[in-house]
Amino acid sequence: MPGLVSEQDLARARGDAIFRLQLMAGSLDRLLEALKRMRQAEDPSPQSARQMREGVDLAVKLADRLQQTAKNEGL
């Protein structure tokens, strides 16, 4: 699922638990890849450091939500 999530994807995710998990997992993968690229860029600016912290916080929240959703859906 490359690229941004469409409205159609969101609508489908509301009714399809498996697709919802795939969508969240794909989003987490893209976020982790973006963080990896940022880390490799070695930009020492305060803005870059702030963005990295925000990205890591978001990745943790998304991973927690992914695990909770899978648990709730019995998957």
N, C-alpha and C positions, 0 to 999 in steps of 0.2 A: 504494500500500500504506500507507494511513494507520494510525496507531496502533501499538501494540506488536506484536512478532512472536509468533505463536502457536507452540505445539508442533507443530502440523500444518505450518506454514511451515518450521520447522527440519528436520522429517523430510523434507519435499519437497526442501529445499535440499541435503541430503546426497546425493541421487541425481540432481539436475538442475542441471547447471553454469550454464545460462542463468538459471534462477530464482535460483540462489545469487548470481550477479552482480547481478541486479535487486534482490534483497533487500539486499545490501551497499550498492548505489548509493542505494537509498531511505533506508537508515539514515544514510548520509553526508549526504544532502540534508536530512533532518530535524535532524541534529546541527548543520549549518551554519546552518540557519534559527534554531535555538535560540540559537546563538552570536551571530547578528545581532541578535536581540531583546535579548539580554543587553547587547550593546554599545550599543544605542540607549537602554537604560534609564539609562545613565550613573550607575550605582551605584558610588561610589568606595570602597566598603568592602573591607577586605582579603579577606573571604570571597568576594566577587564576583570579585575579581582572581584568586584561587586557582582558582575554578571555571572562569573563562575560560581560564586556562593549562591546566588539566586537559582542558577541552573541545577546545582546539586540539591538544594532544598526541594525544588520542584520534582527532581528525579526520585527522591526519597518518598515524597508524598504520592507520586504516581505509582511507584512500586508497592507502597502500602495499600493503596486503593485497588490495585490489580490483585494483590493477594486476598484482600477482604472480599472482593467481588467473586473471585474463584471459590472462596470458602462458602460464601452465601449461596452461590449457585450450585454447590455440591460438585464442582469440577476439579 
